[in-house]
Amino acid sequence: MTEIYLDNAATTPMSAKVINVIAEEMKNDFGNASSTYELGRKARHVIDLARQEAARAINASENEIIFTSGGSESNNTAIFGTAHSRENIGKRIITTKIEHPSVLKPMQQLEKEGYDVIYLDVDADGRISLADLKNALTPQTILVSVMAVNNEVGTINPLAEIGAMVRQSNAYFHVDAVQGLGNINLDVAKMNIDLLSTSAHKINGPKFLGFLYEKNSIKLPPLVYGGEQETKRRAGTENVPGIAGFGEAINEIAAVDKNKLQANYQKLQKIILNKLDQAQIEYQVNGGTRKFDSHHVLNLHFANVNTTILQTNLDLAGFAVSGGSACTAGTLEPSHVLVACFGKNSPRISESIRISFGRYTTEEEVSAFARQLVKIVGKIQNK
């Protein structure tokens, strides 16, 4: 049985070119980039080229890019670095209730350290109120952390408007762009972004690699201490093959027109929704399918259809999707995103699945999935 993969918000398959680049680097450029002899210089050149690609993708300078182990490390570095280096200004931090755990858990730790963390509410579409943000900003606010695109419902936050507002305050503006890079256009200058986190495996690159954009005027303390790699901002011998692969992945996705990509994802969404409508299946879209949503994510609620049962049946039929709940260490926990959008007592919490597309997802795959989804949901709802 051939499995059809529709969980690209979780991770994406590496592109063939990325795999080839990594393999070649592992064979040919194995030197330590901190060494001064030729093999070391070759490795350093590889890193420099990837840094150029990363900077170009978000309209930054090369010396503002720090390679990390991924989105979680980038988020932790930005949050803890800002908090601990600016506590003389104040201890207020603003974020939202639907951030990734690699943002929310550092925030919870900072609360234990005496920081005042404000978690902004969101509406049913997963959007914050700009008025709420404005009201929460004070002279003591040192950081505002808002994700670019939500990983569960696809909501795109108005980064330019938020950046303009934060710029008038004492706070830094941090953006978790793990779901944003590759799916929407990002410009740190136009959006007044001070710190931005990314992850390679969300754009058909290697896992355990990402970068943190840190504006030139900002000098945060490192999260990892040791050697003087990444201009003393992130210790540890650089993963040269991985970074080369990341650079290739960025180069590939940068060449893709994001408007055309979103239009294609919207077409894939419509294949599923039209099939559900034709079969008169009862469903609701969690979040939205409008202009301010990234169409690579489609989160659906099916009344009276348990998430785990639906996901298991789809898995057995050869389709990989994500549940509306996350299973952690054997304990089923409700999605904090859906709870924030609809309330903890909403049936959507335990009756939703997330379907997410990637660059390699085909209409044939989605059509096959839609047929199977109708079959399974229809059977359960008509019992």
C-alpha positions as CSV (number, residue, x, y, z in Angstrom):
1,M,0.0,0.0,0.0
2,T,1.3,3.4,-1.0
3,E,0.8,6.0,1.7
4,I,-0.3,9.5,0.7
5,Y,1.3,12.1,2.9
6,L,-0.8,15.1,3.9
7,D,0.9,16.3,7.1
8,N,3.4,18.8,5.7
9,A,2.8,21.2,8.5
10,A,4.5,18.6,10.7
11,T,7.5,18.1,8.4
12,T,8.2,17.9,4.7
13,P,10.1,15.4,2.6
14,M,13.5,16.6,1.5
15,S,13.8,17.6,-2.1
16,A,16.0,15.5,-4.4
17,K,18.4,18.4,-4.9
18,V,18.8,19.0,-1.2
19,I,19.6,15.3,-0.6
20,N,22.2,15.4,-3.4
21,V,23.8,18.6,-2.0
22,I,24.0,17.1,1.5
23,A,25.5,13.8,0.2
24,E,28.1,15.7,-1.8
25,E,29.1,17.9,1.1
26,M,29.4,14.9,3.4
27,K,31.8,13.3,0.9
28,N,33.8,16.3,-0.2
29,D,33.7,19.2,2.3
30,F,34.1,17.4,5.6
31,G,36.4,20.0,7.1
32,N,35.8,22.0,10.3
33,A,34.7,25.5,9.2
34,S,36.7,27.0,12.1
35,S,40.0,25.6,10.7
36,T,42.2,27.9,8.6
37,Y,43.6,25.3,6.2
38,E,42.0,24.7,2.8
39,L,39.4,22.1,3.9
40,G,38.3,24.4,6.6
41,R,38.1,27.4,4.3
42,K,36.0,25.3,1.8
43,A,33.6,24.4,4.6
44,R,33.4,28.1,5.6
45,H,32.6,29.1,2.1
46,V,29.7,26.6,1.9
47,I,28.3,28.1,5.1
48,D,28.7,31.7,3.8
49,L,26.8,30.8,0.6
50,A,23.9,29.4,2.6
51,R,23.9,32.4,4.8
52,Q,23.5,34.6,1.8
53,E,20.5,32.6,0.7
54,A,18.9,32.9,4.1
55,A,19.5,36.6,4.3
56,R,18.1,37.2,0.8
57,A,15.0,35.2,1.5
58,I,13.8,37.6,4.3
59,N,15.6,40.8,3.1
60,A,18.2,40.8,5.8
61,S,22.0,41.2,6.0
62,E,24.2,38.1,6.1
63,N,25.7,39.0,9.5
64,E,22.1,39.0,10.9
65,I,21.7,35.2,10.3
66,I,22.6,32.7,13.0
67,F,22.4,29.0,12.2
68,T,20.8,27.0,14.9
69,S,19.5,23.4,15.5
70,G,16.0,24.5,14.4
71,G,12.9,26.5,15.2
72,S,12.7,25.5,18.9
73,E,16.3,26.7,19.6
74,S,15.8,29.9,17.6
75,N,12.6,30.7,19.6
76,N,14.2,29.9,22.9
77,T,17.3,32.0,22.1
78,A,15.2,35.0,21.0
79,I,12.9,34.8,24.1
80,F,15.3,34.0,26.9
81,G,18.0,36.2,25.3
82,T,15.6,39.2,25.2
83,A,14.2,38.7,28.6
84,H,17.5,38.3,30.5
85,S,19.3,41.1,28.7
86,R,16.4,43.7,28.9
87,E,15.0,43.1,32.4
88,N,16.4,46.5,33.4
89,I,13.8,48.1,31.1
90,G,10.9,46.0,32.3
91,K,9.5,42.5,32.6
92,R,6.4,42.6,30.5
93,I,6.2,40.3,27.5
94,I,3.3,39.9,25.1
95,T,2.5,36.8,23.1
96,T,-0.7,34.9,22.0
97,K,-2.5,31.8,23.3
98,I,-2.0,29.9,20.0
99,E,1.8,30.0,19.8
100,H,3.9,26.9,19.3
101,P,5.0,25.1,22.5
102,S,8.6,26.3,21.9
103,V,7.3,29.8,22.5
104,L,4.7,29.1,25.2
105,K,6.9,26.9,27.4
106,P,9.7,29.5,27.6
107,M,7.1,32.0,28.5
108,Q,5.8,29.8,31.3
109,Q,9.4,29.5,32.6
110,L,9.8,33.3,32.5
111,E,6.6,33.6,34.5
112,K,8.2,31.5,37.2
113,E,11.2,33.9,37.1
114,G,8.9,36.9,37.8
115,Y,8.1,38.1,34.3
116,D,4.7,39.5,33.5
117,V,3.6,37.5,30.4
118,I,0.4,38.6,28.6
119,Y,-1.3,35.9,26.5
120,L,-3.6,37.6,23.9
121,D,-6.9,36.0,23.1
122,V,-7.8,35.1,19.5
123,D,-11.1,34.9,17.7
124,A,-12.6,31.8,16.1
125,D,-10.4,32.4,13.1
126,G,-7.3,32.4,15.2
127,R,-6.6,36.1,14.9
128,I,-5.6,38.5,17.6
129,S,-7.1,42.0,18.1
130,L,-4.7,44.8,17.3
131,A,-6.6,46.9,19.8
132,D,-5.9,44.3,22.5
133,L,-2.2,44.4,21.5
134,K,-2.1,48.2,21.6
135,N,-3.7,48.2,25.1
136,A,-1.3,45.6,26.4
137,L,1.8,47.6,25.3
138,T,3.4,49.6,28.1
139,P,6.8,51.3,28.5
140,Q,7.9,48.2,30.5
141,T,7.1,45.8,27.6
142,I,10.4,44.3,26.3
143,L,9.2,41.7,23.8
144,V,6.2,40.9,21.6
145,S,6.3,37.4,20.2
146,V,3.7,36.6,17.5
147,M,3.9,33.7,15.0
148,A,3.7,34.4,11.2
149,V,1.4,31.5,10.4
150,N,-0.4,29.2,12.8
151,N,0.6,25.6,12.4
152,E,-2.9,24.1,13.2
153,V,-5.4,26.4,11.6
154,G,-3.2,28.3,9.1
155,T,-4.0,31.9,10.2
156,I,-1.6,34.5,8.9
157,N,-1.0,37.3,11.3
158,P,-0.8,40.9,10.1
159,L,2.9,41.2,10.7
160,A,3.4,44.6,9.1
161,E,0.7,46.1,11.2
162,I,2.0,44.5,14.4
163,G,5.6,45.5,13.6
164,A,4.6,49.2,13.0
165,M,2.8,49.2,16.4
166,V,5.6,47.5,18.3
167,R,8.2,49.9,16.7
168,Q,6.5,52.8,18.6
169,S,7.3,51.0,21.9
170,N,10.4,49.9,23.8
171,A,9.7,46.2,22.8
172,Y,11.5,43.9,20.3
173,F,9.2,42.2,17.8
174,H,9.9,38.4,17.5
175,V,8.2,36.3,14.8
176,D,8.1,32.5,14.8
177,A,8.2,32.0,11.0
178,V,8.6,28.3,11.0
179,Q,5.3,27.9,9.1
180,G,5.7,31.2,7.3
181,L,9.0,30.7,5.5
182,G,8.2,29.2,2.1
183,N,4.5,29.8,2.4
184,I,4.2,33.6,2.6
185,N,6.4,36.6,1.6
186,L,8.6,37.7,4.5
187,D,10.5,41.0,4.7
188,V,12.0,41.9,8.0
189,A,12.7,45.5,7.0
190,K,9.2,46.3,5.8
191,M,7.6,44.4,8.6
192,N,9.8,46.0,11.3
193,I,10.8,42.5,12.6
194,D,13.7,42.4,15.1
195,L,14.0,38.6,15.6
196,L,12.7,35.8,13.4
197,S,12.9,32.0,13.8
198,T,12.9,29.4,11.0
199,S,13.2,25.6,10.6
200,A,14.7,23.8,7.6
201,H,12.5,20.7,7.6
202,K,9.4,22.7,6.9
203,I,10.7,23.8,3.5
204,N,11.9,20.4,2.2
205,G,15.3,20.7,3.9
206,P,17.0,18.7,6.6
207,K,15.7,18.2,10.2
208,F,17.5,19.6,13.2
209,L,18.6,22.9,11.5
210,G,17.2,26.4,11.3
211,F,18.3,30.0,11.6
212,L,17.6,32.9,13.8
213,Y,17.5,36.4,12.3
214,E,18.8,38.9,14.8
215,K,18.7,42.5,13.8
216,N,22.1,44.2,13.7
217,S,21.2,46.7,16.4
218,I,20.4,43.8,18.8
219,K,23.0,41.8,20.6
220,L,21.4,39.0,22.6
221,P,23.4,36.7,24.8
222,P,23.8,33.2,23.3
223,L,21.7,30.3,24.5
224,V,24.6,27.8,23.9
225,Y,28.0,28.6,25.2
226,G,31.3,27.1,24.1
227,G,33.3,27.9,21.0
228,E,33.2,31.1,19.0
229,Q,31.1,29.8,16.0
230,E,28.5,32.0,14.4
231,T,30.5,35.1,15.4
232,K,30.3,34.1,19.0
233,R,26.5,33.9,19.0
234,R,25.9,30.2,18.8
235,A,28.6,27.7,20.0
236,G,29.1,24.3,18.4
237,T,30.8,23.0,15.3
238,E,28.6,23.9,12.3
239,N,26.7,21.1,10.5
240,V,28.2,22.0,7.1
241,P,26.3,19.4,5.0
242,G,23.0,20.3,6.7
243,I,23.6,24.0,6.3
244,A,24.4,23.5,2.6
245,G,21.1,21.5,2.2
246,F,19.2,24.3,4.0
247,G,20.7,26.8,1.7
248,E,19.6,24.8,-1.3
249,A,16.1,24.4,0.2
250,I,15.9,28.2,0.7
251,N,17.1,28.8,-2.8
252,E,14.4,26.4,-4.2
253,I,11.5,27.9,-2.2
254,A,12.6,31.5,-2.9
255,A,12.2,30.8,-6.6
256,V,8.5,29.8,-6.1
257,D,5.9,32.5,-6.5
258,K,4.1,32.5,-3.1
259,N,0.8,33.8,-4.6
260,K,0.8,31.0,-7.1
261,L,1.7,28.5,-4.4
262,Q,-1.2,29.6,-2.2
263,A,-3.6,29.5,-5.2
264,N,-2.6,25.9,-5.8
265,Y,-3.1,25.0,-2.1
266,Q,-6.5,26.7,-2.3
267,K,-7.4,24.5,-5.3
268,L,-6.4,21.4,-3.3
269,Q,-8.6,22.6,-0.4
270,K,-11.5,23.0,-2.7
271,I,-11.2,19.4,-4.0
272,I,-11.8,18.2,-0.5
273,L,-14.5,20.7,0.4
274,N,-16.4,20.2,-2.8
275,K,-16.3,16.4,-2.3
276,L,-17.6,16.8,1.2
277,D,-20.4,19.1,0.0
278,Q,-21.4,16.8,-2.8
279,A,-21.7,13.9,-0.4
280,Q,-23.6,16.2,2.0
281,I,-21.1,15.5,4.8
282,E,-21.6,17.6,7.9
283,Y,-18.4,19.5,8.6
284,Q,-17.0,22.9,9.7
285,V,-13.7,24.6,8.8
286,N,-11.6,25.5,11.9
287,G,-9.9,28.8,11.3
288,G,-10.7,29.8,7.7
289,T,-10.0,29.6,4.0
290,R,-9.8,33.3,3.4
291,K,-7.1,35.7,2.3
292,F,-5.6,35.9,5.8
293,D,-5.1,32.2,6.0
294,S,-2.3,30.1,4.6
295,H,-4.0,27.5,2.4
296,H,-1.4,24.8,3.0
297,V,-3.4,24.0,6.2
298,L,-7.0,22.8,6.2
299,N,-8.4,22.0,9.7
300,L,-11.8,20.3,9.6
301,H,-14.4,19.5,12.3
302,F,-16.7,16.5,11.7
303,A,-19.6,16.4,14.2
304,N,-19.8,13.1,16.2
305,V,-16.6,11.7,14.6
306,N,-13.9,11.2,17.1
307,T,-10.5,12.5,16.0
308,T,-8.6,9.3,17.0
309,I,-11.0,7.0,15.3
310,L,-11.0,9.1,12.1
311,Q,-7.2,9.4,12.1
312,T,-6.7,5.7,12.7
313,N,-9.1,4.7,9.9
314,L,-7.3,7.1,7.5
315,D,-4.0,5.7,8.5
316,L,-5.2,2.2,7.8
317,A,-6.4,3.3,4.4
318,G,-2.9,4.8,3.6
319,F,-3.4,8.5,4.4
320,A,-1.2,10.4,6.8
321,V,-2.9,13.4,8.5
322,S,-2.7,15.0,11.9
323,G,-5.3,15.0,14.6
324,G,-6.8,18.0,16.2
325,S,-5.2,16.8,19.4
326,A,-1.6,16.0,20.1
327,C,-0.6,12.7,21.8
328,T,2.2,13.4,24.2
329,A,3.8,10.6,26.2
330,G,0.7,8.4,25.8
331,T,-1.6,11.1,27.2
332,L,-4.2,12.6,24.9
333,E,-4.1,16.4,25.4
334,P,-6.5,18.9,23.7
335,S,-5.1,21.2,21.1
336,H,-4.4,24.5,22.8
337,V,-5.0,26.3,19.5
338,L,-8.6,24.9,19.1
339,V,-9.2,25.6,22.8
340,A,-8.2,29.2,22.3
341,C,-10.3,29.6,19.2
342,F,-13.5,27.8,20.4
343,G,-13.3,27.2,24.2
344,K,-12.4,24.1,26.2
345,N,-15.9,22.7,26.0
346,S,-16.3,22.8,22.3
347,P,-16.8,19.4,20.6
348,R,-14.3,20.6,17.9
349,I,-11.5,19.8,20.3
350,S,-12.0,16.1,20.0
351,E,-13.6,15.9,16.5
352,S,-11.1,17.6,14.2
353,I,-8.3,16.7,11.9
354,R,-5.6,18.8,10.2
355,I,-4.7,18.2,6.6
356,S,-1.6,20.0,5.3
357,F,-0.2,20.2,1.8
358,G,3.3,20.7,0.5
359,R,5.0,21.6,-2.8
360,Y,4.9,18.0,-3.9
361,T,1.3,17.3,-3.1
362,T,-0.7,16.4,-6.2
363,E,-4.4,16.8,-7.2
364,E,-4.6,13.0,-7.7
365,E,-3.5,12.4,-4.1
366,V,-5.9,14.9,-2.7
367,S,-8.8,13.5,-4.8
368,A,-8.0,10.0,-3.5
369,F,-7.9,11.3,0.0
370,A,-11.2,13.2,-0.4
371,R,-13.0,10.0,-1.6
372,Q,-11.7,8.0,1.4
373,L,-12.6,10.8,3.8
374,V,-16.2,10.9,2.6
375,K,-16.4,7.2,2.8
376,I,-15.1,7.0,6.4
377,V,-16.9,10.1,7.8
378,G,-20.1,9.2,6.1
379,K,-20.1,5.7,7.6
380,I,-19.5,7.0,11.1
381,Q,-22.0,9.9,10.9
382,N,-24.7,7.6,9.6
383,K,-24.4,5.0,12.3
